[in-house]
Amino acid sequence: MSRFYSWRNFWIFWLGGLAVFLLNILTSGPLMTEIAPTGILDHQSAGTAERVDAIQQSWAAAGQMEYAKWSMITDLIFIGLYMSGGIMGGRLIWQEARSPSLKKLGLFLVLTYFLFGLFDYIETLSQITQLLLEKGSNRLAAIAAFAQPPKIATWIIGTLGMVTALIWRSSERRA
């Protein structure tokens, strides 16, 4: 198991996750409709079954329901890669750091990336369930809308924290 935690695997998972995320952003256009001008983001924050139904009906009218399913599946792939890479990187930083503060940042990153994955999986699984049923659910829409803000916060904190930790680690190694 400890062989899995390597810098090589960190870069593959973390950068691979970012690449899938970028791909999702660059290919999100077909899901942007008059009802859902920000596409999948509108679905994530819909909050009610009525709003989810309106968004999904706009995608169906545009012939994009299959595209929406594949977009959400690639989002699940992104979550798994990016979360795993972040946890791996945090653990490696914690194990290798000389500075107690950098060690703490490594542990903080492990927790942050775990929470990111948890919130994003909750959100995306709530979304994809409604999409596959082709019917909104007040409960699932509320869960997805609730999970979106902490998911975004942990994504931003984790990304900035990882970049900071990598720069810090690099300067520690040169010293």
N, C-alpha and C positions, 0 to 999 in steps of 0.2 A: 504493500500500500504506500509506503513512504517513497518508493520510486516514482509513483504517480505525481507527487509533489515536487516538481522540478521547474526551473525557470523556463525551460523549453516548452513544457506543457502550459505553464502560465501564459506565455506569449501566444501560443496557439489558441487557447480558449478565450482569453481576454480580447485579443485583437480579432479573433474569429467572431466573437459576439458583437464587437463594434462594427465589423464588416456586414453582418447580417442586419444589424440595426440600420446602418446606412442604406443598405439595399431596400429595406422596408420603407424608409423615408422617400428614397428616390423613385420607388414604384407605387407610391400611395395614390397617385392621381386618379385612377379609375374609381376610387371609392369616395371621391369628393363630388358631392351632388348639391343641388340647391337646398335640400333638406339637411344634408350633412356636409357643410362647406369645408370642414377639416377632416372629413373621412372617418377613419377609425377612431380618432380622438373624440369625435362627437358620440360615437357608440360607447366609448369607455365612460364618458361623463353623463350619459343620458339620464340616469337616475330613476326613470319610470318605464314600465312596460309600453305605455302609449308612445313614448319618444323612441324607444328601441324599435317598435313596430314600424313607425314612420320612416326611420333610417333604413331598416331592412327592406321595406317596400320600395324605397327610392333606389336601393342597390338592385333589387329584383327588376324594377322597371328599366334600369340601365343594363340589365343582363350581367351583373357583376357579383351574384351570390357565390359562385364557385371561386371567383377571385378573392372575395372576402374571406372564405374558408381558408384558402391557401395563405393569405396574408396573416391570419391568426395562427396558423400552424407554424409559419416561419417566425412569428413572434414568440411562440413557445420554444423554438430552437434557440432564438436569441437569448431568452431568459436563462435557459440551461447553460449555454456557453458562457455568457457574461457573468452570471452568478458564480459558476464553478471557477472561472478564471480569477475573479475577485477574491473569493475565499482562499484559493490556492496562493495568490500573490500576498494576501494579508498574512497567511500562515508562514510563508517563506520569509517575509520581512521580519515577522516576530521572531522566528528561529535564528536568523542571521544577524540581526541588528546588534550593534555595540551599545548604542544609546538606549537607556531605559525609556525615554520619550518615544523614540522610533519603535521600540518593542510594543509600547502601548498603542501607538497608531496602527501597527500591524494587527493587533487583536481587535481594535475598533473597526478596522476594515473587514475582518472576518464577520463580525456581527452585522455591520452595515450591509454587506453583500448578501448575507443570509436573509436579512429583513427585506431587502430589495426583491430577491427571488420570491420570497413568501408573498409579499403584497402583489407583485406582478403576476404570479401564477394565479392567485385568487381572482384578480381582475380579469385576466385573459380567459381562464376557465369559465368564469361567469358569463363572459361575452360569447365564447364559442358555443356554450351550451344553448344560449338563446338563438344563436345563428343556426345551429343544427336542428333545433326544434322549429325554426322559422316562426317563432313567437316570443315576444317579450315577456319577461317576468318581473313584477315589481321588486320581489326579493333579490333576484340576481342582478337587476339593474342597479338597485341601491347598494348592493355589495360591491359591484364594480366601481361605482361612483365614489364610494367610501374609500376603497383601496387606492384609487388613483393619486391623491395628494401625497400620502406617505411613500408610494412607489416612486413618484417623481423626485421627492426630497432625498430618498436614499440613493437614487440613481445619481443625482447631482453630487451629493456628499461623497459617495463611493468613488465616482470618477475623479473629482478634484482631489480627494484624499489619496487615491492610488497614484496619481501623477505626482503629488507632493512627496509621497513616501518613496517613489522610485527615484526622484531627484535627490532626496535626502540620502537614500541608500547609496547612490552613486557617489555623492560627495564624501560619505563616510568611508567608502572603499578606497577612494583616492588619498584620503588623509593618512 
